[in-house]
Amino acid sequence: MCNPIPTQLTVRLPDDLARDLRAAARRMRRRSSDIVRLALGESLGGSRRPPGRPIDRVRGLIGSLGSGIPDLAARDRDYVLGSLTRGRAIRGR
């Protein structure tokens, strides 16, 4: 999970946050320190993300999923409005 570099940090938590941390640790079946490391990693992880716009990171996925509807891109508005008037999700034809 983390590098084996032993750096210790002491943090004082308000009672409600400590209670939430204990509950998350029980729910996830992990130690509180593991939960804190996960949360810090998520919070500070932005510095390790690749530079660029979000669209650049998913560009390879665009168009890679099929809906089963051959002209969905050209007639998306028609399909969305049609599904709203029918009150159900779009299904492949």
Summary of the structure (lengths in Angstrom):
residues: 93
radius of gyration: 22.7
end to end distance: 45.9
largest distance: 59.9
contacts: 135
relative contact order: 0.07
helix: 54%
strand: 0%
